[in-house]
């Protein structure tokens, strides 16, 4: 389950990067390259990309929180490092001490 969520999270991250780069920036550096003649359609594309970015970002955050919650549950089942070390030392045969 955790592997599936990590895969979905990676896909969402890639989609989020692409959608952010498609948006029209204030300086116009990485925007769609639309001219001022077609301003109304540029505005509708901008609002669609903004809404789509918000949805993808929310899904990315929810997926990330789910991954953390699942991994914390798995960590609770394990013991601390000191407890593991004590168990390993108790399983090692002891050398008999001579008198």
TORLONU-386653 format. One record per residue (C-alpha): residue in three letters; residue number from 1; x, y, z. Coordinates in nm, 4 decimals. Example, Ala and Ser with C-alpha at 12.3 -4.5 7.8 and 13.67 -1.06 7.14 Angstrom:
// residues 2
{site 'ALA',1,{1.2300,-0.4500,0.7800}};
{site 'SER',2,{1.3670,-0.1060,0.7140}};
END
This chain:
// residues 99
{site 'UNK',1,{0.0000,0.0000,0.0000}};
{site 'UNK',2,{0.2815,0.2360,0.0870}};
{site 'UNK',3,{0.4560,0.1700,-0.2451}};
{site 'UNK',4,{0.1374,0.2527,-0.4356}};
{site 'UNK',5,{0.0985,0.5801,-0.2470}};
{site 'UNK',6,{0.4622,0.6721,-0.3134}};
{site 'UNK',7,{0.4110,0.6029,-0.6854}};
{site 'UNK',8,{0.0931,0.8157,-0.6915}};
{site 'UNK',9,{0.2750,1.0916,-0.5016}};
{site 'UNK',10,{0.5560,1.0962,-0.7604}};
{site 'UNK',11,{0.3056,1.1149,-1.0468}};
{site 'UNK',12,{0.1201,1.3998,-0.8718}};
{site 'UNK',13,{0.4493,1.5846,-0.8188}};
{site 'UNK',14,{0.5376,1.5577,-1.1886}};
{site 'UNK',15,{0.1899,1.6761,-1.2930}};
{site 'UNK',16,{0.2105,1.9625,-1.0435}};
{site 'UNK',17,{0.5470,2.0766,-1.1821}};
{site 'UNK',18,{0.4187,2.0673,-1.5398}};
{site 'UNK',19,{0.0986,2.2571,-1.4573}};
{site 'UNK',20,{0.2903,2.5242,-1.2654}};
{site 'UNK',21,{0.5301,2.5717,-1.5555}};
{site 'UNK',22,{0.2368,2.6059,-1.7987}};
{site 'UNK',23,{0.0839,2.8916,-1.6041}};
{site 'UNK',24,{0.1404,3.2445,-1.7179}};
{site 'UNK',25,{0.3927,3.4104,-1.4924}};
{site 'UNK',26,{0.3952,3.7784,-1.4032}};
{site 'UNK',27,{0.7013,3.8371,-1.6170}};
{site 'UNK',28,{0.5775,3.6146,-1.8991}};
{site 'UNK',29,{0.8923,3.3994,-1.8920}};
{site 'UNK',30,{0.7445,3.0488,-1.8885}};
{site 'UNK',31,{0.3841,3.1336,-1.9749}};
{site 'UNK',32,{0.1707,3.0056,-2.2591}};
{site 'UNK',33,{0.2873,3.2855,-2.4872}};
{site 'UNK',34,{-0.0581,3.4220,-2.5636}};
{site 'UNK',35,{-0.0874,3.7731,-2.6982}};
{site 'UNK',36,{-0.3023,4.0552,-2.5619}};
{site 'UNK',37,{-0.5397,4.0153,-2.8614}};
{site 'UNK',38,{-0.6705,3.6912,-2.7189}};
{site 'UNK',39,{-0.6993,3.8161,-2.3604}};
{site 'UNK',40,{-1.0376,3.6604,-2.2753}};
{site 'UNK',41,{-0.9340,3.3067,-2.3686}};
{site 'UNK',42,{-0.6033,3.3556,-2.1885}};
{site 'UNK',43,{-0.7955,3.4500,-1.8754}};
{site 'UNK',44,{-1.0161,3.1380,-1.8973}};
{site 'UNK',45,{-0.7133,2.9146,-1.9508}};
{site 'UNK',46,{-0.5456,3.0857,-1.6559}};
{site 'UNK',47,{-0.8380,3.0252,-1.4231}};
{site 'UNK',48,{-0.8615,2.6611,-1.5349}};
{site 'UNK',49,{-0.4894,2.6075,-1.4710}};
{site 'UNK',50,{-0.5166,2.7816,-1.1346}};
{site 'UNK',51,{-0.8051,2.5590,-1.0246}};
{site 'UNK',52,{-0.6346,2.2475,-1.1617}};
{site 'UNK',53,{-0.3136,2.3400,-0.9777}};
{site 'UNK',54,{-0.5060,2.3814,-0.6529}};
{site 'UNK',55,{-0.6694,2.0405,-0.6921}};
{site 'UNK',56,{-0.3420,1.8635,-0.7764}};
{site 'UNK',57,{-0.1636,2.0392,-0.4875}};
{site 'UNK',58,{-0.4358,1.9329,-0.2429}};
{site 'UNK',59,{-0.4159,1.5712,-0.3654}};
{site 'UNK',60,{-0.0356,1.5822,-0.3342}};
{site 'UNK',61,{-0.0554,1.7052,0.0262}};
{site 'UNK',62,{-0.3220,1.4489,0.1210}};
{site 'UNK',63,{-0.1167,1.1694,-0.0356}};
{site 'UNK',64,{0.1975,1.2854,0.1470}};
{site 'UNK',65,{0.0152,1.2903,0.4807}};
{site 'UNK',66,{-0.1214,0.9405,0.4129}};
{site 'UNK',67,{0.2307,0.8117,0.3426}};
{site 'UNK',68,{0.3571,0.9586,0.6702}};
{site 'UNK',69,{0.0634,0.8103,0.8637}};
{site 'UNK',70,{0.1218,0.4642,0.7173}};
{site 'UNK',71,{0.4957,0.4736,0.7806}};
{site 'UNK',72,{0.4427,0.5894,1.1417}};
{site 'UNK',73,{0.2128,0.2929,1.2056}};
{site 'UNK',74,{0.4820,0.0585,1.0774}};
{site 'UNK',75,{0.7433,0.2262,1.2976}};
{site 'UNK',76,{0.5292,0.1849,1.6092}};
{site 'UNK',77,{0.5326,-0.1916,1.5640}};
{site 'UNK',78,{0.9110,-0.2036,1.5771}};
{site 'UNK',79,{1.1210,-0.1651,1.8864}};
{site 'UNK',80,{1.3668,0.1045,1.9692}};
{site 'UNK',81,{1.7296,0.0684,1.8696}};
{site 'UNK',82,{1.8375,0.0040,2.2294}};
{site 'UNK',83,{1.5803,-0.2739,2.2748}};
{site 'UNK',84,{1.6947,-0.4401,1.9529}};
{site 'UNK',85,{2.0574,-0.4189,2.0660}};
{site 'UNK',86,{1.9743,-0.5795,2.3999}};
{site 'UNK',87,{1.7915,-0.8651,2.2259}};
{site 'UNK',88,{2.0829,-0.9232,1.9901}};
{site 'UNK',89,{2.3287,-0.9301,2.2797}};
{site 'UNK',90,{2.1142,-1.1757,2.4760}};
{site 'UNK',91,{2.1004,-1.4163,2.1799}};
{site 'UNK',92,{2.4785,-1.4274,2.1434}};
{site 'UNK',93,{2.6298,-1.7207,2.3307}};
{site 'UNK',94,{2.8362,-1.6061,2.6238}};
{site 'UNK',95,{3.1931,-1.7197,2.6760}};
{site 'UNK',96,{3.2203,-1.9164,2.9990}};
{site 'UNK',97,{3.4514,-1.7498,3.2435}};
{site 'UNK',98,{3.7166,-1.9641,3.4084}};
{site 'UNK',99,{3.7765,-1.9501,3.7827}};
END
